[in-house]
Amino acid sequence: MLYKKSLDGISKDMLQGFFVDWPNPPEPATHLKLLQNSSKVVLAIDEAESRVVGFITAISDGVLSAYIPLVEVLPDYKNKGIGKELVQQMLDELKDIYMVDLCCDDDLIPYYEKFGMNKASGMVLRNYKMQSGIQL
């Protein structure tokens, strides 16, 4: 598995199959755009298949705060340590930032605690009609 922190050589055609179980998933072109607009990105690439099989993004002010909005590994590649490597590499990228926040479902709290993260409470607002990233 190749891990890279740039989008050099990455096309929308390499981003098939993500956003599993989303009612309105972003198209691969929108996925590529959100990767391009992220402050930091780490990709897991199956070189034999020439496809991205996992990714993590961060949005940051580069001074005090960062937020990890998306971490995903394709279903056929789960339970192989890819997600763990993506998270670890991103946390390494953000090691000089004071606060790194991530929202997750309750069942994932033990997973992220293994990285030294602490459970916190917060508030979210979701505009589900915009979930695809395309204005309707």
GROMACS elastic network, one bead per residue, 0.5 to 0.9 nm:
[ bonds ]
;  ai    aj funct       b0    kb
    1    44     6  0.65276   500
    1    45     6  0.58818   500
    1    46     6  0.54636   500
    1    47     6  0.69044   500
    1    82     6  0.83733   500
    2    43     6  0.80227   500
    2    44     6  0.57714   500
    2    45     6  0.50821   500
    2    46     6  0.65904   500
    2    47     6  0.68460   500
    3    42     6  0.66915   500
    3    43     6  0.54790   500
    3    45     6  0.62080   500
    3    85     6  0.85888   500
    3    86     6  0.79399   500
    3    89     6  0.88870   500
    4     7     6  0.79048   500
    4    41     6  0.82200   500
    4    42     6  0.56162   500
    4    43     6  0.53113   500
    4    44     6  0.67850   500
    4    45     6  0.78347   500
    5     8     6  0.89586   500
    5    40     6  0.73595   500
    5    41     6  0.55354   500
    5    43     6  0.63502   500
    6     9     6  0.86571   500
    6    10     6  0.85292   500
    6    40     6  0.83811   500
    6    41     6  0.68327   500
    6    42     6  0.71695   500
    6    43     6  0.78302   500
    7    10     6  0.52031   500
    7    11     6  0.82699   500
    7    32     6  0.87427   500
    7    35     6  0.79003   500
    7    36     6  0.73362   500
    7    41     6  0.82353   500
    7    42     6  0.89086   500
    7    43     6  0.82833   500
    8    11     6  0.87340   500
   10    13     6  0.82202   500
   10    14     6  0.65892   500
   10    15     6  0.84241   500
   10    32     6  0.82161   500
   10    51     6  0.85602   500
   10    52     6  0.82270   500
   11    14     6  0.55227   500
   11    15     6  0.72788   500
   11    28     6  0.87119   500
   11    29     6  0.83239   500
   11    32     6  0.72100   500
   12    15     6  0.52852   500
   12    16     6  0.76412   500
   12    27     6  0.86764   500
   12    28     6  0.50466   500
   12    29     6  0.52096   500
   12    30     6  0.83394   500
   12    31     6  0.74598   500
   12    32     6  0.57972   500
   12    33     6  0.89809   500
   13    16     6  0.64383   500
   13    28     6  0.69674   500
   13    29     6  0.82885   500
   13    51     6  0.79545   500
   14    28     6  0.81523   500
   14    50     6  0.67964   500
   14    52     6  0.55608   500
   14    53     6  0.86023   500
   15    18     6  0.69463   500
   15    27     6  0.88358   500
   15    28     6  0.54952   500
   15    29     6  0.83333   500
   15    31     6  0.73034   500
   15    32     6  0.75087   500
   15    51     6  0.67096   500
   15    52     6  0.57875   500
   15    53     6  0.78231   500
   16    27     6  0.84590   500
   16    28     6  0.62716   500
   16    51     6  0.79945   500
   16    52     6  0.79938   500
   16    53     6  0.87006   500
   17    20     6  0.70103   500
   17    28     6  0.85491   500
   17    53     6  0.87096   500
   17    74     6  0.67450   500
   17    75     6  0.86414   500
   18    25     6  0.80304   500
   18    26     6  0.85182   500
   18    27     6  0.89718   500
   18    28     6  0.82943   500
   18    31     6  0.87008   500
   18    53     6  0.84360   500
   18    54     6  0.84335   500
   18    72     6  0.72963   500
   18    73     6  0.76537   500
   18    74     6  0.62375   500
   18    75     6  0.87323   500
   19    22     6  0.56395   500
   19    23     6  0.89924   500
   19    24     6  0.87786   500
   19    25     6  0.56525   500
   19    26     6  0.73047   500
   19    72     6  0.75882   500
   19    74     6  0.86500   500
   20    23     6  0.86991   500
   20    25     6  0.76927   500
   20    72     6  0.89774   500
   20    74     6  0.80957   500
   20    75     6  0.81862   500
   21    24     6  0.87328   500
   21    25     6  0.80897   500
   22    25     6  0.52034   500
   22    26     6  0.87391   500
   22   131     6  0.81908   500
   22   132     6  0.88334   500
   23   128     6  0.87193   500
   23   131     6  0.80831   500
   23   132     6  0.86044   500
   24   128     6  0.79160   500
   24   129     6  0.78518   500
   24   130     6  0.81564   500
   24   131     6  0.56138   500
   24   133     6  0.87541   500
   25   131     6  0.64650   500
   25   133     6  0.81291   500
   26    29     6  0.79190   500
   26    30     6  0.56948   500
   26    31     6  0.60319   500
   26   131     6  0.69518   500
   26   133     6  0.57916   500
   26   134     6  0.77611   500
   27    30     6  0.52620   500
   27    31     6  0.61641   500
   27    32     6  0.87356   500
   27   132     6  0.70538   500
   27   133     6  0.82473   500
   27   134     6  0.89933   500
   28    32     6  0.61396   500
   28    33     6  0.86001   500
   29    32     6  0.51496   500
   29    33     6  0.63544   500
   29    34     6  0.88384   500
   30    34     6  0.62495   500
   30    35     6  0.86354   500
   30   132     6  0.79327   500
   30   133     6  0.64995   500
   30   134     6  0.79354   500
   31    34     6  0.52211   500
   31    35     6  0.63097   500
   31    36     6  0.86769   500
   31   133     6  0.85471   500
   32    35     6  0.51081   500
   32    36     6  0.61862   500
   32    37     6  0.86976   500
   33    37     6  0.61675   500
   33    38     6  0.86796   500
   34    37     6  0.50687   500
   34    38     6  0.61896   500
   34    57     6  0.87456   500
   34   133     6  0.88387   500
   35    38     6  0.52927   500
   35    39     6  0.85668   500
   35    40     6  0.82050   500
   35    41     6  0.66578   500
   35    55     6  0.89276   500
   35    56     6  0.88359   500
   35    57     6  0.69243   500
   36    39     6  0.82128   500
   36    40     6  0.88111   500
   36    41     6  0.84139   500
   37    40     6  0.86609   500
   37    59     6  0.86044   500
   38    41     6  0.66257   500
   38    57     6  0.61820   500
   38    58     6  0.59834   500
   38    59     6  0.55027   500
   38    60     6  0.83407   500
   39    57     6  0.75106   500
   39    58     6  0.57040   500
   39    60     6  0.59123   500
   39    61     6  0.83334   500
   39    62     6  0.83527   500
   39    66     6  0.89080   500
   40    56     6  0.83503   500
   40    57     6  0.57476   500
   40    58     6  0.50933   500
   40    59     6  0.66923   500
   40    60     6  0.80547   500
   40    90     6  0.78315   500
   40    93     6  0.79745   500
   40    94     6  0.88708   500
   41    55     6  0.71230   500
   41    56     6  0.57226   500
   41    58     6  0.64156   500
   41    90     6  0.74790   500
   42    54     6  0.84072   500
   42    55     6  0.56674   500
   42    56     6  0.54440   500
   42    57     6  0.66988   500
   42    86     6  0.63102   500
   42    87     6  0.86310   500
   42    89     6  0.72533   500
   42    90     6  0.66643   500
   43    52     6  0.66210   500
   43    53     6  0.77102   500
   43    54     6  0.58379   500
   43    56     6  0.67080   500
   43    57     6  0.88475   500
   43    86     6  0.72824   500
   44    51     6  0.86286   500
   44    52     6  0.57873   500
   44    53     6  0.56123   500
   44    55     6  0.60249   500
   44    56     6  0.89262   500
   44    73     6  0.83939   500
   44    82     6  0.71015   500
   44    83     6  0.87983   500
   44    85     6  0.87550   500
   44    86     6  0.72935   500
   45    48     6  0.87662   500
   45    49     6  0.83355   500
   45    50     6  0.69997   500
   45    51     6  0.57042   500
   45    53     6  0.56133   500
   45    54     6  0.71086   500
   45    55     6  0.88714   500
   46    49     6  0.54532   500
   46    50     6  0.58457   500
   46    51     6  0.55854   500
   46    52     6  0.63169   500
   46    53     6  0.64074   500
   47    51     6  0.67832   500
   47    52     6  0.85254   500
   48    51     6  0.81409   500
   49    52     6  0.86461   500
   52    55     6  0.75126   500
   52    73     6  0.89571   500
   52    74     6  0.86543   500
   53    72     6  0.83449   500
   53    73     6  0.57785   500
   53    74     6  0.53723   500
   53    75     6  0.87984   500
   53    76     6  0.86685   500
   53    77     6  0.68538   500
   53    82     6  0.86570   500
   54    71     6  0.75393   500
   54    72     6  0.54369   500
   54    74     6  0.61137   500
   54    77     6  0.81698   500
   54    82     6  0.71002   500
   54    83     6  0.71815   500
   54    86     6  0.77448   500
   55    70     6  0.76741   500
   55    71     6  0.57667   500
   55    72     6  0.56074   500
   55    73     6  0.66087   500
   55    83     6  0.80830   500
   55    86     6  0.67703   500
   56    68     6  0.74164   500
   56    69     6  0.79763   500
   56    70     6  0.54980   500
   56    72     6  0.66127   500
   56    73     6  0.89099   500
   56    83     6  0.84715   500
   56    86     6  0.62483   500
   56    87     6  0.70453   500
   56    90     6  0.72957   500
   57    67     6  0.84677   500
   57    68     6  0.58155   500
   57    69     6  0.63934   500
   57    70     6  0.55544   500
   57    71     6  0.67930   500
   57    90     6  0.78724   500
   58    66     6  0.64276   500
   58    67     6  0.54855   500
   58    69     6  0.64050   500
   58    70     6  0.76397   500
   58    90     6  0.77718   500
   58    94     6  0.87431   500
   59    62     6  0.86939   500
   59    65     6  0.85511   500
   59    66     6  0.55293   500
   59    67     6  0.52969   500
   59    68     6  0.65150   500
   59    69     6  0.76264   500
   60    63     6  0.77065   500
   60    64     6  0.80515   500
   60    65     6  0.57378   500
   60    67     6  0.63255   500
   60    68     6  0.87705   500
   60    94     6  0.89326   500
   60    97     6  0.87392   500
   60   100     6  0.88054   500
   61    64     6  0.67091   500
   61    65     6  0.59565   500
   61    66     6  0.66310   500
   62    65     6  0.68725   500
   62    66     6  0.74255   500
   62    94     6  0.87256   500
   62    96     6  0.88808   500
   62    97     6  0.71295   500
   63    66     6  0.85746   500
   63    96     6  0.82306   500
   63    97     6  0.62129   500
   63    98     6  0.77298   500
   64    96     6  0.83558   500
   64    97     6  0.51429   500
   64    99     6  0.61812   500
   64   100     6  0.85809   500
   65    97     6  0.59492   500
   65    98     6  0.60438   500
   65   100     6  0.59480   500
   65   101     6  0.78823   500
   66    94     6  0.75756   500
   66    97     6  0.70426   500
   66    98     6  0.83166   500
   66    99     6  0.63038   500
   66   101     6  0.63160   500
   66   102     6  0.87626   500
   67    99     6  0.83164   500
   67   100     6  0.56366   500
   67   102     6  0.58057   500
   67   103     6  0.86941   500
   68    71     6  0.76579   500
   68    90     6  0.87315   500
   68   100     6  0.73410   500
   68   101     6  0.62595   500
   68   102     6  0.50555   500
   68   103     6  0.78419   500
   69   101     6  0.86159   500
   69   102     6  0.63916   500
   69   103     6  0.72938   500
   70   102     6  0.86388   500
   71    83     6  0.74167   500
   71    86     6  0.79100   500
   71    87     6  0.77686   500
   72    83     6  0.71570   500
   73    76     6  0.83194   500
   73    77     6  0.64206   500
   73    78     6  0.60913   500
   73    82     6  0.71485   500
   73    83     6  0.63213   500
   74    77     6  0.54500   500
   74    78     6  0.64958   500
   75    78     6  0.54052   500
   75    79     6  0.89470   500
   76    79     6  0.88441   500
   77    80     6  0.63382   500
   77    81     6  0.88167   500
   77    82     6  0.75047   500
   78    81     6  0.74235   500
   78    82     6  0.70688   500
   78    83     6  0.75435   500
   79    82     6  0.74322   500
   79    83     6  0.80729   500
   80    83     6  0.79547   500
   80    84     6  0.87485   500
   81    84     6  0.52046   500
   81    85     6  0.62170   500
   81    86     6  0.86954   500
   82    85     6  0.51395   500
   82    86     6  0.61536   500
   82    87     6  0.86749   500
   83    86     6  0.50403   500
   83    87     6  0.61670   500
   83    88     6  0.85135   500
   84    87     6  0.52827   500
   84    88     6  0.60943   500
   84    89     6  0.85604   500
   84   111     6  0.89661   500
   84   115     6  0.88691   500
   85    88     6  0.50927   500
   85    89     6  0.60144   500
   85    90     6  0.85030   500
   86    89     6  0.52829   500
   86    90     6  0.61892   500
   86    91     6  0.86273   500
   87    90     6  0.51495   500
   87    91     6  0.60880   500
   87    92     6  0.85215   500
   87   112     6  0.88193   500
   87   115     6  0.81931   500
   88    91     6  0.51299   500
   88    92     6  0.61247   500
   88    93     6  0.86077   500
   88   115     6  0.74631   500
   89    92     6  0.50155   500
   89    93     6  0.62338   500
   89    94     6  0.87497   500
   90    94     6  0.62635   500
   90    95     6  0.85726   500
   91    95     6  0.59017   500
   91   100     6  0.82108   500
   91   115     6  0.85412   500
   92    95     6  0.50698   500
   92    96     6  0.85087   500
   93    96     6  0.79086   500
   94    97     6  0.54626   500
   94    98     6  0.87003   500
   94    99     6  0.89797   500
   94   100     6  0.75164   500
   95    98     6  0.80407   500
   95   100     6  0.88890   500
   97   100     6  0.69165   500
  100   117     6  0.87355   500
  101   117     6  0.86487   500
  102   117     6  0.89467   500
  103   120     6  0.88485   500
  103   121     6  0.89984   500
  103   122     6  0.84247   500
  104   107     6  0.80918   500
  104   108     6  0.62135   500
  104   109     6  0.69481   500
  104   112     6  0.87829   500
  105   108     6  0.55682   500
  105   109     6  0.70262   500
  106   109     6  0.54147   500
  106   110     6  0.83736   500
  107   110     6  0.71249   500
  107   111     6  0.81812   500
  108   111     6  0.52033   500
  108   112     6  0.65599   500
  108   113     6  0.87398   500
  109   112     6  0.53712   500
  109   113     6  0.61062   500
  109   114     6  0.89033   500
  109   117     6  0.86847   500
  109   118     6  0.83397   500
  109   119     6  0.68625   500
  110   113     6  0.50084   500
  110   114     6  0.66172   500
  111   114     6  0.56229   500
  111   115     6  0.76500   500
  112   115     6  0.54038   500
  112   116     6  0.71186   500
  112   117     6  0.57978   500
  112   118     6  0.79056   500
  112   119     6  0.87795   500
  113   116     6  0.51218   500
  113   118     6  0.60205   500
  113   119     6  0.76554   500
  114   117     6  0.71497   500
  115   118     6  0.89991   500
  126   129     6  0.88446   500
  126   130     6  0.86555   500
  126   131     6  0.84768   500
  127   130     6  0.56781   500
  127   131     6  0.69303   500
  128   132     6  0.82940   500
  129   132     6  0.75410   500
  129   133     6  0.88000   500
  129   134     6  0.88121   500
  129   135     6  0.81178   500
  129   136     6  0.76161   500
  130   133     6  0.54071   500
  130   134     6  0.62551   500
  130   135     6  0.62646   500
  130   136     6  0.76071   500
  131   134     6  0.76721   500
  132   135     6  0.81770   500
